[in-house]
Amino acid sequence: MKKIGTMDLILILVGSFLLIFTTVMVVLHVLTGSTPDTLITCVFAALGGECGVMGWIKTTKERHKERQWELEDREHEEKKEAEE
């Protein structure tokens, strides 16, 4: 069984929060006829920013990992050439 990573957990929480938040805002609009536009904008901006930062972190980690593999491959090739 694969362990749930921190980023996966954060994405699950963000998705769940947005679903609940959106549902509450729709109910609020039905009951009162208006919604707190500034609050909605701030919530979506904050969570969008969080997801953007997590995407940047993930991309940076993947690039670093690929670079390590590339360097390891070069070392193996150089060893093979030296043995020949």
N, C-alpha and C positions, 0 to 999 in steps of 0.2 A: 504494500500500500504506500502510495506516494504522500509525503508530508506536505501540508499546505504551507506555502511560503508566505513571508510577510507581505509582499506586494499583492499576492493573490487574496489574502485576507483583507487588505485595505480596499482592493477593488470590489470585493463582495460587500463590505460595509458601505462604501460610497454608493454602489448600485442600490442597495437596500434603503439607504437613507434617502436617495433621490426619489425612489418609488413612493416611499411613505410621505415625503415632503410634497411631492406633486399631488398625491391623493388628498392630503390635507388642504392644499391650496385650492384645489377644485371644489372641495366641500365648502371651504370658506367663501369662495366666490358664489356658490349656489345659495348659501345662507344669507350673505350680506350684500352681494352684488358688486363687491370690489375685492381686490387683493393688495397686499403690501408689495408694490413693484420694486422698491429699493431692496427689500429683504430677498426677494426672489433673485434679483440681479446679483446681489452679493453672494448668495449661496451657490449659484451656478458658476460664478467667477472663481470663487475659492476652490470648489471641488474640481473645476476644469483645470485650474492652475496646479492643483495637487496631482491630478492624473498626468498633466503635461510634464511635471518634474519627474514623476515615476517613469514615464516613457523615456525621458532624457537619461536617467540613471541606467535603465535597462539597456539602452543603445550603447552607452559608454562602456558598460560591463562587457557586452558582446564584442565590441571593437577590441577591447583589451584582450579578451580571451582569444579572438582570432589572430591577433598579433603574436601572442605567445605561441600558438600552434604553428604559425608561419616561421617563427624563429626556431622552434624545435625541428620542424621539417628541414630547414636549411642546415642545421647541425647534423642531422642524420644523413643528408645527402653529402655533406662535406666528409663525414666519416667513411661513407661508402667509397667516395672518390679517392680518399687517402689510402684505403685498403687495396684498391686496384692497381 
